[in-house]
């Protein structure tokens, strides 16, 4: 109740005209509180609505009697809590299932609920509390009420959701849209981005005031650019905070400078930036998810080697490139000796640990340009660009010797690998090279394992 009343008082302080502010922050708190607490929050918020009615009478010295104020307060509370509560109940069922894949639909539902509920509250409020829809009332009350409530709900609801999530972590409403921000090494700190955004707002507001120009006020829409910069490079919470700070600063400047004639421009700009922010939040989330899906599709989760499909797709391109530029290309195929016996004797957990260790050793020997993949089971492949057969055999020997040290990591297990190496010829291609290398691998195993065999043909 205290927070709601403080937010209400703040909106009164930032009014650019009587009963008209850039936004109405208590709406967002009402909406969010009902989302988290259901109808349990309604009594507290209803009392706050009634108290604000009495407080408003004191501030503006309207000198209405107690009965009139009480009636107005109860009607305001019924409209405010009833309609926004119904909207919150509609959204509540979807918030716990937010992911980057359904974020667009959730955002669209939120925006529709926001526009519809704020319009309904302002329309019914004008009818009930302000003697109907006469032309002056329609202009001064209905539109100002609607846009003010909608701006407050659009901009501040995510902030209050984040705050209440800390108080009520069991709700877990925001877990599905967490993602790793796309931060570049030369990126600016978050504070610098905020400062640039605020500086643009101050310059635009002062210029609109000095020249008394709605055209200059329209430049406030360009503040969407630093806001999108923040959305794409920072966390969702940072994006929501920057939007809220922008809203507070915008409302304060419009009130301080007294630029009431341009107030609607700032209001619509704030609403547009809020909508753009929420839809744009899905882009970094999708990038993060796509990066994870790419890892799952192209890399083996256990050994971090390329999957069989991904290895051969990339290897085909490298083979074509080698033919075009007349470069040597070698293929290594190897597997772990007696790996089935390791699994049967020591269990699959130990077997997985052996696979990871061998893969790590092989990767450490390979160059960055080499292609390392897992064919399946305990069998691996390495494609060596610009490498003749003799050099490929040396690489295989390096890996074989390095693998011998893996045994020290495991008790009573002797880890070794057998290797087959073959050149990738222009005519036969990668498939033929794989068959040759696989045959050499089989020959190495028949010859006693833990050795390298090669095929010059």
C-alpha positions as CSV (number, residue, x, y, z in Angstrom):
1,X,0.0,0.0,0.0
2,X,2.8,2.4,0.9
3,X,4.6,1.7,-2.4
4,X,1.4,2.2,-4.3
5,X,0.7,5.6,-2.6
6,X,4.3,6.8,-3.1
7,X,4.1,5.9,-6.8
8,X,0.7,7.7,-7.0
9,X,2.2,10.8,-5.3
10,X,5.1,10.7,-7.7
11,X,2.8,10.7,-10.7
12,X,1.0,13.8,-9.2
13,X,4.3,15.6,-8.8
14,X,5.2,14.9,-12.5
15,X,1.9,16.1,-13.9
16,X,2.2,18.5,-16.8
17,X,-1.5,19.5,-16.4
18,X,-4.1,18.8,-13.6
19,X,-4.8,15.1,-13.5
20,X,-2.6,14.5,-16.5
21,X,0.9,13.0,-16.4
22,X,3.1,11.2,-18.9
23,X,2.4,8.0,-17.1
24,X,0.6,6.6,-14.1
25,X,3.1,4.2,-12.3
26,X,0.6,2.6,-9.7
27,X,-1.1,0.8,-12.6
28,X,1.9,-1.4,-13.2
29,X,2.2,-2.2,-9.5
30,X,-1.5,-3.1,-9.3
31,X,-1.2,-5.4,-12.4
32,X,1.9,-7.1,-11.2
33,X,0.7,-7.6,-7.6
34,X,-2.4,-9.3,-8.8
35,X,-0.3,-11.4,-11.2
36,X,1.8,-12.7,-8.3
37,X,-0.7,-12.7,-5.4
38,X,-4.0,-13.1,-7.2
39,X,-7.1,-11.5,-5.6
40,X,-5.3,-11.4,-2.2
41,X,-3.7,-8.1,-3.3
42,X,-7.0,-6.5,-4.2
43,X,-8.0,-5.4,-0.6
44,X,-4.7,-3.6,-0.1
45,X,-4.8,-1.9,-3.4
46,X,-8.4,-0.9,-3.1
47,X,-7.7,0.8,0.2
48,X,-4.8,2.6,-1.4
49,X,-7.2,3.8,-4.2
50,X,-9.6,5.2,-1.6
51,X,-6.8,6.9,0.3
52,X,-5.4,8.4,-2.9
53,X,-8.8,10.0,-3.5
54,X,-8.8,11.8,-0.2
55,X,-5.1,12.7,-0.7
56,X,-6.0,14.2,-4.2
57,X,-8.8,16.3,-2.6
58,X,-6.3,17.7,-0.1
59,X,-3.7,18.5,-2.8
60,X,-6.0,20.2,-5.3
61,X,-8.3,21.6,-2.6
62,X,-11.6,20.5,-4.2
63,X,-13.3,20.6,-0.8
64,X,-15.7,17.7,-1.5
65,X,-17.5,16.2,1.5
66,X,-16.4,12.9,3.0
67,X,-19.3,10.9,1.5
68,X,-18.6,12.1,-2.0
69,X,-14.9,11.3,-1.6
70,X,-15.6,7.9,-0.2
71,X,-18.1,7.1,-3.1
72,X,-15.5,8.3,-5.6
73,X,-12.8,6.3,-4.0
74,X,-14.8,3.1,-3.9
75,X,-15.8,3.5,-7.5
76,X,-12.2,4.2,-8.5
77,X,-11.0,1.2,-6.6
78,X,-13.7,-1.0,-8.2
79,X,-12.7,0.1,-11.7
80,X,-9.0,0.1,-11.1
81,X,-8.7,-3.3,-9.2
82,X,-11.5,-5.1,-11.0
83,X,-10.5,-4.4,-14.6
84,X,-6.7,-4.6,-14.1
85,X,-7.2,-7.7,-11.9
86,X,-9.1,-9.4,-14.7
87,X,-6.3,-8.5,-17.2
88,X,-3.7,-9.8,-14.8
89,X,-5.6,-13.0,-14.3
90,X,-5.6,-13.5,-18.1
91,X,-1.9,-13.0,-18.4
92,X,-0.9,-15.0,-15.3
93,X,-1.5,-18.4,-16.8
94,X,1.1,-17.8,-19.5
95,X,3.9,-16.1,-17.6
96,X,5.2,-19.2,-16.0
97,X,5.7,-20.8,-19.4
98,X,7.7,-18.0,-21.2
99,X,10.5,-19.1,-23.5
100,X,12.2,-17.4,-26.3
101,X,10.0,-19.4,-28.7
102,X,6.7,-18.1,-27.3
103,X,7.9,-14.7,-26.2
104,X,6.3,-13.0,-29.2
105,X,2.8,-14.4,-28.3
106,X,3.2,-13.5,-24.6
107,X,4.3,-10.0,-25.5
108,X,1.4,-9.6,-27.9
109,X,-1.1,-10.8,-25.3
110,X,0.4,-8.4,-22.7
111,X,0.2,-5.5,-25.2
112,X,-3.5,-6.3,-26.1
113,X,-4.4,-6.7,-22.4
114,X,-2.6,-3.5,-21.6
115,X,-4.3,-1.4,-24.3
116,X,-7.8,-2.9,-23.7
117,X,-7.8,-2.7,-19.9
118,X,-6.4,0.9,-19.7
119,X,-9.0,2.0,-22.3
120,X,-11.8,0.3,-20.5
121,X,-10.8,1.8,-17.1
122,X,-10.4,5.3,-18.6
123,X,-13.7,5.1,-20.5
124,X,-15.7,3.8,-17.5
125,X,-13.9,6.2,-15.2
126,X,-14.8,9.1,-17.4
127,X,-18.4,8.0,-17.5
128,X,-18.8,7.4,-13.8
129,X,-16.5,9.9,-12.2
130,X,-16.4,12.8,-14.7
131,X,-20.0,13.3,-15.8
132,X,-19.9,11.5,-19.1
133,X,-18.3,12.0,-22.4
134,X,-18.8,15.7,-23.2
135,X,-16.3,17.0,-25.7
136,X,-14.0,18.8,-23.2
137,X,-14.0,15.8,-20.9
138,X,-13.2,13.4,-23.7
139,X,-10.3,15.5,-24.7
140,X,-8.9,16.4,-21.3
141,X,-9.7,13.3,-19.3
142,X,-10.3,10.2,-21.4
143,X,-7.3,10.3,-23.6
144,X,-5.0,11.6,-20.9
145,X,-6.2,8.9,-18.5
146,X,-5.9,6.2,-21.1
147,X,-2.4,7.0,-22.4
148,X,-1.1,7.8,-18.9
149,X,-2.2,4.4,-17.6
150,X,-1.1,2.5,-20.6
151,X,2.4,4.2,-20.5
152,X,2.7,3.3,-16.8
153,X,1.8,-0.3,-17.4
154,X,3.9,-0.8,-20.5
155,X,7.1,0.6,-19.0
156,X,7.1,-0.5,-15.4
157,X,5.4,-3.9,-15.3
158,X,8.6,-5.8,-16.1
159,X,10.5,-4.0,-13.4
160,X,7.8,-4.9,-10.8
161,X,7.7,-8.5,-12.0
162,X,11.5,-8.7,-11.5
163,X,11.2,-7.2,-8.0
164,X,8.3,-9.3,-6.9
165,X,10.1,-12.4,-8.3
166,X,12.7,-11.8,-5.7
167,X,10.1,-11.7,-3.0
168,X,8.2,-14.6,-4.3
169,X,10.8,-16.8,-6.1
170,X,8.5,-19.8,-6.2
171,X,6.5,-18.1,-9.0
172,X,9.6,-18.3,-11.3
173,X,7.9,-16.2,-14.0
174,X,11.0,-14.9,-15.7
175,X,13.2,-18.0,-15.8
176,X,12.4,-18.8,-19.4
177,X,13.7,-15.6,-21.0
178,X,17.1,-15.6,-19.4
179,X,19.9,-15.5,-21.9
180,X,23.6,-14.6,-22.2
181,X,23.9,-11.0,-23.4
182,X,25.7,-10.5,-26.7
183,X,28.6,-8.5,-25.3
184,X,31.6,-7.7,-27.6
185,X,35.1,-7.1,-26.3
186,X,35.0,-3.4,-27.3
187,X,31.4,-2.8,-26.1
188,X,30.6,0.2,-23.8
189,X,29.6,-0.3,-20.2
190,X,25.9,-0.3,-19.4
191,X,26.2,3.0,-17.5
192,X,27.6,4.7,-20.7
193,X,24.7,3.5,-22.7
194,X,22.2,4.8,-20.1
195,X,24.0,8.1,-20.0
196,X,23.9,8.5,-23.8
197,X,20.1,7.7,-23.8
198,X,19.4,10.2,-21.0
199,X,21.6,12.9,-22.7
200,X,19.6,12.5,-25.9
201,X,16.3,12.9,-23.9
202,X,17.5,16.0,-22.2
203,X,18.8,17.7,-25.4
204,X,15.5,16.8,-27.2
205,X,13.3,18.0,-24.4
206,X,15.2,21.3,-23.9
207,X,15.2,22.0,-27.6
208,X,11.5,21.3,-27.9
209,X,10.9,23.7,-24.9
210,X,13.2,26.5,-26.2
211,X,11.8,26.5,-29.7
212,X,8.3,25.5,-28.7
213,X,8.4,23.0,-31.6
214,X,6.4,19.8,-31.9
215,X,8.6,18.9,-34.8
216,X,11.7,18.9,-32.6
217,X,9.9,17.0,-29.9
218,X,9.4,14.2,-32.5
219,X,13.1,13.6,-32.3
220,X,12.5,11.8,-29.1
221,X,11.5,8.8,-31.2
222,X,15.2,8.5,-32.1
223,X,15.9,7.4,-28.5
224,X,14.7,4.0,-29.7
225,X,18.2,3.5,-31.1
226,X,20.2,3.6,-27.8
227,X,17.4,1.6,-26.2
228,X,17.7,-1.2,-28.9
229,X,21.4,-1.1,-28.4
230,X,20.8,-1.9,-24.7
231,X,18.3,-4.6,-25.6
232,X,20.7,-6.4,-27.9
233,X,23.8,-6.2,-25.7
234,X,22.4,-6.3,-22.1
235,X,20.2,-8.6,-20.0
236,X,16.4,-8.3,-20.1
237,X,16.4,-6.8,-16.6
238,X,18.9,-4.1,-17.8
239,X,16.7,-3.4,-20.8
240,X,13.6,-3.0,-18.5
241,X,15.5,-0.8,-16.1
242,X,16.7,1.5,-18.9
243,X,13.1,1.8,-20.2
244,X,11.8,2.7,-16.7
245,X,14.5,5.3,-16.1
246,X,13.8,6.8,-19.5
247,X,10.1,7.0,-18.5
248,X,10.8,8.7,-15.2
249,X,13.2,11.2,-16.8
250,X,10.7,11.9,-19.6
251,X,7.8,12.5,-17.2
252,X,10.0,14.7,-15.0
253,X,11.3,16.8,-17.8
254,X,7.9,17.4,-19.4
255,X,6.5,18.5,-16.0
256,X,9.6,20.6,-15.1
257,X,9.8,22.4,-18.5
258,X,6.0,22.7,-18.8
259,X,5.9,21.5,-22.4
260,X,2.3,20.3,-22.2
261,X,1.7,20.9,-25.9
262,X,4.3,18.2,-26.8
263,X,3.3,15.8,-24.0
264,X,1.4,13.4,-26.2
265,X,4.5,13.1,-28.5
266,X,6.6,12.0,-25.5
267,X,3.9,9.6,-24.3
268,X,3.5,7.9,-27.7
269,X,7.3,7.7,-28.1
270,X,7.5,6.0,-24.7
271,X,4.8,3.5,-25.6
272,X,6.5,2.8,-29.0
273,X,9.9,2.2,-27.3
274,X,8.3,-0.1,-24.7
275,X,6.6,-2.2,-27.4
276,X,9.9,-2.3,-29.5
277,X,11.8,-3.3,-26.4
278,X,9.6,-6.3,-25.5
279,X,9.5,-7.6,-29.0
280,X,13.2,-7.1,-29.5
281,X,14.0,-9.0,-26.3
282,X,13.2,-12.1,-28.2
283,X,16.1,-11.6,-30.6
284,X,19.0,-12.0,-28.2
285,X,17.1,-14.9,-26.5
286,X,16.6,-16.6,-29.9
287,X,20.3,-16.0,-30.7
288,X,21.3,-17.6,-27.4
289,X,19.0,-20.6,-28.0
290,X,20.1,-20.9,-31.6
291,X,23.7,-21.0,-30.4
292,X,22.8,-23.8,-28.0
293,X,20.9,-25.7,-30.7
294,X,23.9,-25.2,-33.0
295,X,26.1,-26.8,-30.4
296,X,23.7,-29.7,-29.9
297,X,23.4,-30.3,-33.7
298,X,27.0,-29.9,-34.6
299,X,29.0,-31.1,-31.6
300,X,28.9,-34.3,-29.6
301,X,27.8,-33.4,-26.0
302,X,30.2,-35.8,-24.4
303,X,33.5,-35.4,-26.2
304,X,32.8,-31.9,-27.8
305,X,33.9,-33.4,-31.1
306,X,31.9,-32.7,-34.3
307,X,29.1,-35.0,-34.9
308,X,29.4,-37.5,-37.7
309,X,27.0,-35.6,-40.0
310,X,28.6,-32.2,-39.3
311,X,32.1,-33.6,-39.7
312,X,31.4,-35.0,-43.2
313,X,29.5,-31.9,-44.3
314,X,32.4,-29.7,-43.4
315,X,35.0,-32.2,-44.6
316,X,33.4,-32.3,-48.1
317,X,33.9,-28.5,-48.4
318,X,37.5,-28.8,-47.3
319,X,38.1,-31.6,-49.8
320,X,36.7,-29.5,-52.7
321,X,38.9,-26.6,-51.6
322,X,41.9,-28.9,-51.5
323,X,41.2,-30.1,-55.0
324,X,40.8,-26.6,-56.3
325,X,44.1,-25.3,-54.8
326,X,46.0,-28.6,-55.3
327,X,46.6,-29.1,-51.6
328,X,47.3,-32.3,-49.7
329,X,44.7,-33.6,-47.4
330,X,45.0,-36.5,-45.0
331,X,42.4,-38.4,-43.0
332,X,42.9,-40.2,-39.6
333,X,40.5,-42.7,-38.3
334,X,41.1,-44.1,-34.8
335,X,39.4,-45.8,-31.9
336,X,40.1,-46.9,-28.4
337,X,41.5,-50.4,-27.9
338,X,39.2,-52.9,-26.1
339,X,36.7,-50.1,-25.2
340,X,33.8,-52.6,-24.9
341,X,35.9,-54.4,-22.3
342,X,36.4,-51.2,-20.3
343,X,32.6,-50.5,-20.3
344,X,31.8,-54.1,-19.3
345,X,34.4,-54.2,-16.5
346,X,34.3,-50.7,-15.1
347,X,30.9,-49.4,-16.2
348,X,29.7,-46.8,-18.7
349,X,30.5,-43.9,-16.4
350,X,34.2,-44.8,-16.5
351,X,33.9,-45.5,-20.2
352,X,32.5,-42.0,-20.8
353,X,35.4,-40.5,-18.8
354,X,37.9,-42.4,-21.0
355,X,36.2,-41.1,-24.1
356,X,36.3,-37.6,-22.8
357,X,40.0,-37.9,-21.9
358,X,41.0,-39.4,-25.2
359,X,39.1,-36.8,-27.2
360,X,40.7,-34.0,-25.1
361,X,44.1,-35.4,-25.8
362,X,43.4,-35.7,-29.6
363,X,42.1,-32.1,-29.7
364,X,45.2,-30.8,-27.9
365,X,47.4,-32.2,-30.7
366,X,45.3,-31.0,-33.6
367,X,45.7,-27.6,-35.1
368,X,42.9,-25.0,-35.2
369,X,42.5,-25.7,-38.9
370,X,42.1,-29.5,-38.4
371,X,38.7,-31.1,-38.2
372,X,38.0,-33.4,-35.3
373,X,34.8,-35.5,-35.2
374,X,33.2,-38.5,-33.5
375,X,32.1,-41.2,-36.0
376,X,30.2,-43.1,-33.3
377,X,30.9,-45.1,-30.2
378,X,34.7,-45.0,-29.5
379,X,35.7,-44.2,-33.1
380,X,37.0,-40.7,-34.1
381,X,38.0,-39.0,-37.3
382,X,40.5,-36.2,-38.0
383,X,40.8,-34.4,-41.3
384,X,44.2,-32.6,-41.7
385,X,44.1,-29.8,-44.4
386,X,47.3,-29.0,-46.3
387,X,48.9,-32.1,-44.8
388,X,50.6,-34.9,-46.9
389,X,50.3,-38.5,-45.8
390,X,53.7,-38.6,-44.1
391,X,52.8,-35.6,-41.9
392,X,49.4,-37.2,-41.2
393,X,51.1,-40.3,-39.9
394,X,53.3,-38.2,-37.6
395,X,50.2,-36.5,-36.2
396,X,48.6,-39.9,-35.5
397,X,51.8,-41.0,-33.7
398,X,51.7,-37.9,-31.6
399,X,48.2,-38.6,-30.6
400,X,49.0,-42.3,-29.9
401,X,51.9,-41.4,-27.6
402,X,49.8,-38.7,-25.8
403,X,46.9,-41.1,-25.2
404,X,49.3,-43.5,-23.4
405,X,49.5,-41.0,-20.6
406,X,45.7,-41.1,-20.1
407,X,46.1,-44.5,-18.3
408,X,47.5,-42.6,-15.3
409,X,44.1,-41.0,-14.8
410,X,42.3,-44.4,-14.3
411,X,43.1,-47.2,-11.9
412,X,43.7,-50.7,-13.5
413,X,42.9,-49.4,-17.0
414,X,45.4,-49.4,-19.9
415,X,44.2,-46.9,-22.4
416,X,45.6,-47.0,-26.0
417,X,44.3,-46.3,-29.5
418,X,44.8,-47.8,-32.9
419,X,45.0,-45.6,-36.0
420,X,44.5,-45.7,-39.7
421,X,45.7,-42.9,-42.0
422,X,44.9,-42.3,-45.7
423,X,45.3,-39.5,-48.2
424,X,42.3,-37.8,-49.7
425,X,42.6,-38.1,-53.4
426,X,41.0,-35.8,-55.9
427,X,39.4,-38.5,-57.9
428,X,38.2,-40.9,-55.2
429,X,37.2,-38.2,-52.7
430,X,36.4,-38.4,-49.0
431,X,34.3,-41.6,-49.0
432,X,37.2,-43.6,-50.6
433,X,39.7,-42.1,-48.2
434,X,37.5,-43.1,-45.2
435,X,37.2,-46.7,-46.5
436,X,41.0,-46.8,-46.9
437,X,41.7,-45.3,-43.4
438,X,39.1,-47.6,-41.8
439,X,40.8,-50.7,-43.4
440,X,44.2,-49.5,-42.1
441,X,42.6,-49.1,-38.6
442,X,41.4,-52.7,-38.9
443,X,44.9,-53.8,-39.9
444,X,46.4,-52.0,-36.9
445,X,44.1,-53.8,-34.5
446,X,44.8,-57.1,-36.1
447,X,48.5,-56.4,-35.8
448,X,48.3,-56.1,-32.1
449,X,46.6,-52.6,-31.5
450,X,48.2,-49.4,-30.2
451,X,49.9,-48.6,-33.5
452,X,49.5,-46.5,-36.7
453,X,48.9,-48.0,-40.2
454,X,48.7,-46.0,-43.3
455,X,47.6,-46.5,-46.9
456,X,49.5,-44.6,-49.7
457,X,46.9,-45.6,-52.3
